[in-house]
Amino acid sequence: SSGINAEYGEDFELKTRNHQELLRQMEFTVKSDDPEVRHGKPNPDIFLVAMGRFREPPASPECCLVFEDAPNGVEAARAAGMRCVMVPDPRLEDLPKSDVILKSLEEFNPTEFGLPAFD
């Protein structure tokens, strides 16, 4: 299963405009304006809310994998106890501690996280 959480409004629309096929595969969406999300990143609320929305919720936060592009998001994922793959803006200088830092999502290897390999 997969879910997505994101910024509110125009930021979400801008970031997802070219990824509609991927979004259609998501079980749900949690945005920062969701009433259950009490605090924004770097607080872990958005990730913990998302974890609870799966039809079959993960056994623990460690079973969740977060993809992030921003330091506050990485901090929120780590505060939630989740593993995190960061794909930062190349102009970002001080990168937070993340499980993996990639230049592009094309570099992602799911087998490094115990997931099935891409076809």
C-alpha positions as CSV (number, residue, x, y, z in Angstrom):
1,S,0.0,0.0,0.0
2,S,1.1,3.6,-0.5
3,G,-0.1,7.0,0.6
4,I,1.1,10.5,0.1
5,N,1.2,13.6,2.3
6,A,2.0,17.0,1.1
7,E,1.9,20.7,1.4
8,Y,-1.4,22.6,1.1
9,G,-3.0,24.0,-2.0
10,E,-0.9,25.5,-4.7
11,D,2.4,23.8,-3.5
12,F,0.7,20.4,-3.7
13,E,-0.7,21.2,-7.2
14,L,2.6,22.4,-8.4
15,K,4.6,19.4,-7.1
16,T,2.1,16.8,-8.4
17,R,1.1,18.3,-11.7
18,N,3.4,16.1,-13.7
19,H,2.9,13.0,-11.6
20,Q,-0.8,12.2,-11.9
21,E,-0.2,8.6,-12.9
22,L,1.7,8.0,-9.7
23,L,-1.0,9.8,-7.6
24,R,-3.7,7.5,-9.1
25,Q,-1.8,4.6,-7.5
26,M,-1.9,6.1,-4.0
27,E,-4.4,4.7,-1.6
28,F,-5.0,8.1,0.0
29,T,-3.7,11.7,0.3
30,V,-3.0,13.5,3.6
31,K,-2.3,17.3,3.2
32,S,-1.1,19.7,5.8
33,D,-4.5,21.3,6.1
34,D,-6.1,17.9,7.2
35,P,-7.9,18.4,10.6
36,E,-6.0,15.5,12.1
37,V,-2.6,17.2,11.4
38,R,-2.3,19.5,14.3
39,H,1.3,20.6,13.8
40,G,3.3,21.1,10.6
41,K,6.7,19.7,9.8
42,P,9.2,19.2,11.4
43,N,6.6,17.8,13.8
44,P,5.8,14.2,12.8
45,D,2.0,14.6,12.8
46,I,1.4,14.3,9.0
47,F,3.4,11.1,8.8
48,L,1.7,9.5,11.8
49,V,-1.8,10.5,10.4
50,A,-0.8,8.9,7.1
51,M,0.4,5.7,8.8
52,G,-3.0,5.4,10.5
53,R,-4.9,5.7,7.2
54,F,-3.7,2.6,5.5
55,R,-6.4,-0.1,5.1
56,E,-3.9,-2.4,6.8
57,P,-1.8,0.0,9.0
58,P,1.9,-0.8,9.3
59,A,2.9,-2.7,12.4
60,S,5.2,0.1,13.4
61,P,6.6,3.4,12.1
62,E,9.9,1.6,11.2
63,C,7.8,-0.2,8.5
64,C,7.2,3.1,6.7
65,L,9.4,4.7,4.1
66,V,9.2,8.4,3.5
67,F,10.5,10.3,0.4
68,E,11.3,13.9,1.2
69,D,12.9,16.8,-0.5
70,A,13.1,19.2,2.4
71,P,15.1,19.2,5.7
72,N,11.9,19.8,7.8
73,G,10.3,16.8,6.2
74,V,13.3,14.6,6.9
75,E,13.3,15.8,10.5
76,A,9.5,15.0,10.7
77,A,10.0,11.5,9.3
78,R,12.8,10.8,11.7
79,A,10.8,12.1,14.6
80,A,8.0,9.7,13.6
81,G,10.5,6.8,13.7
82,M,10.2,6.2,10.0
83,R,13.0,5.5,7.5
84,C,13.6,8.3,5.0
85,V,14.9,8.8,1.5
86,M,15.9,12.3,0.7
87,V,16.0,13.8,-2.8
88,P,17.1,17.3,-2.1
89,D,17.2,20.4,-4.3
90,P,20.8,20.4,-5.5
91,R,21.3,23.9,-4.2
92,L,20.7,22.8,-0.6
93,E,23.9,22.9,1.3
94,D,23.3,21.5,4.8
95,L,21.7,18.2,4.4
96,P,20.0,16.5,7.4
97,K,20.8,13.0,8.4
98,S,18.6,10.6,6.3
99,D,18.8,6.9,5.6
100,V,19.7,7.6,1.9
101,I,20.3,10.8,0.0
102,L,19.8,10.6,-3.8
103,K,20.2,13.1,-6.6
104,S,17.1,11.7,-8.4
105,L,14.3,9.2,-7.6
106,E,15.6,7.3,-10.6
107,E,18.5,6.2,-8.3
108,F,16.2,4.7,-5.8
109,N,16.8,0.9,-5.2
110,P,13.8,-0.6,-3.4
111,T,15.8,-3.7,-2.5
112,E,18.0,-1.6,-0.1
113,F,14.8,-1.3,2.0
114,G,13.6,-4.9,1.7
115,L,11.1,-4.0,-1.0
116,P,10.7,-5.9,-4.3
117,A,13.0,-4.8,-7.2
118,F,11.5,-2.8,-10.0
119,D,10.4,-4.8,-13.0
